[in-house]
Amino acid sequence: MSTNPVSEAGRPLHILFLIDELEALHGGSEEQVLQLIKLLVSSGEDVELAILRGTEWLTEADAGCRVHFFHLNSVMTPSGLWGLLKLARWMRAMRFDAIQTMFWEANLIGPPLAKLAGVPLVLGSRRNLNYWMSGRTAFLQSISNRFATRLVANSQAVKKVVARQERTRESKVDVIYNGIDCTHFVQVPELRVKTRSEYGIPSEAILVGCVSAFRPVKGLDVLVRAAAASEQRRSATYFMFVGDGPTLPEIRQLACELGVSNYIVFAGAHKDVVPFLSAFDVGVLPSHSEGFSNSLLEYMSAGMPVIATDVGGNPEMLEDTGLIVPANDPQAIADSLSILISDAALRERLGLAAQARVREKFNLQKAQVDVHRYYTDLCNKHWDRSSTPVRATD
């Protein structure tokens, strides 16, 4: 008997992704949403995306599926409550097999709305350690979780934190790891030469890189302080930050105050990070909190040695293929850098081990199989897919 769910059921799954908004096409959370959609679409499923507010710039070509905008800027107003009712009625009319909520507001209001709409399978998503969540929000989320069939986390660490903080059984939370295109995130020798030349990095220098949004939780100030504490900072070692965000001005100022601005390059945000991965010798992730970092996957895929903080999914992603340090500890990062910078053989050994691990455990093909199997198995338990849904027109 065929194991292809589409051929067995006679029709694809009809899945709705419900999100708050997207700030941009590129960023950890944004990329994870669009990756999940594209994985399911490429597996033959019928996926749609509903956005609570903003994001009108997003096209169907960008999203990889049909996109619907509901303009719900505030749900705690009469017009907002009416908008929620209209959203629930639309969900019911569309006869979705499953709804996947993502981001905090959709995770909070989506499950009860989906149950009101009669959707049989309701999935919540957790992508970080809830570092931002207040006690009140956690309590409200614990109530909302009762309407969800399952919650999906992107690491075991996230699963444990969510279950504890949101007062939800661990057995209700499943883990599906992010995947990465290992054929794309590789080091290209020609790009190494070109990128270093563009930014004035000597060819023989050790370049320590960090691809990250400039936000407080990312701990970029810790890496700047580590650069100041590093014994190698005056011996052909440079640091490069790739990204943008609200804390960029203060991080620049900190580099000046600590006297390391001559050794640090702020390259700005870039759609394609492969040229920078090609130029790096060491990748650092200094975050105070992480779910399952895309940047860390990219470093590993590119075959470079990694230093990462002991938070979230970092240890389970790296295992023994990188150096793990405590969060908010510049000296620990500086000491690890000293070890890697002084030992070329260790850098190569760790880089190859990290690359092998990501290709085996976190490649995009494996992620597609895991995601598709997860949705189809759950939907087959909760819905008669052989029936043809009656859908409303937009």
C-alpha positions, 0 to 999 in steps of 0.5 A: 500500500502506498505511504503517500497521504495524498494518494491514499486520501484522494486530496491534499491536506488543507492547512492554515498558518495563522500568524501575527505579522511579518517584519521582513522576509529574512530573520529567524522566525520569519524564515521558519514560518515560510520554510514550514509552508514551503516544505508542506507545499512541496509535499503536495499539501494545500496551504494558506497563510492568514495574517492578523495585521500589517504585512501587506507587502507580502506576496503569494510568490514570497509566501509560497501559498495564498495569503489573506490579510485581516487587518486586526490591529487590536483585538481588545476593541469592538471592531477587533472583536468583530474582526475575530468573529469574522475570522472564525466564520471564515475559518469555518467556511474554508473547512481547514483540516488543520490550523498551525498558529505561530507567534505570540498573539496568534498562539494566544487567540488562535486555538479558541478561534479554531475550535469555535470554527470547528477545525479538527486539528489545532497546533500551536508553535513555540520557537523560543524560551518565552524570555519575553512572556509575563506571568499574566500572558503565561496564564492566559496562554495556559488557558488557550493551550487547552483548545490546542490539539498539540504544541510544536517546539523546535528543541527539547529545551523549548519544550521543557520551558513551555511545559513548565511556564505555560502549565501544560503537560510535556506529553502534549508538546512535540519537537520538530527541529529546523532544517537547513539547505546544506547545499546552499550554506557552504564556504566558497573560496572565491567569496572568501577573497572577495568579501575580505577584500571589500571589508579590508580584512587581511587574507591571513587574519582570523575573522570571528563572525556573528550573524544576528539581529541587533536586539538585547537578547542576542548578547552582542555586547558580550561578544564586543567585550570578549573582543576587548578581553581577547589576547589575540585582538592585536595580532591579526584577529578581526570581528565582523557583525552581520545584521541590523536592529535597534541596538546597533548604535549602542554596540558601535559606541561600546566598541569605541569605548572599549578601544576595539573599533579598529578590529570590528566590522559592522557589515549591516544586514544582508539577504545572502549571508554566504559571502560572509560565512565564506569569509569567517574562520570562527562563528559565535552565537552569544545569545542570552536566549535561543530556541533553535538558532538558524545562524548556528545551523548556518555556521555548522553547515559552512563547516566552521568551528562554533562558540555558542552560549549554553542556552536553549537548543544550542547544546542539543544542536552542537553536542560535542562539535563546538565549544559551549560557554555560559551566557553573559560571560565575555571572558569565557568567550575570549578564552574559547577564542584563544583556544581556537585561534591558536589551534588550526587543527582543532578549528578544522576538526570541529568545523568538519564535525559540525558540518557532518552533524548538520548534514545528518541531523538537520538537513532540509530533506530530513526536515521535509519528511519529518514535518510532512509525516507529522502533519499527515499522521495527526490529520489522519487521526482527526479528520476524514480526508477522503471527503471533499471540503466545501470552501468559501471564495475570497 
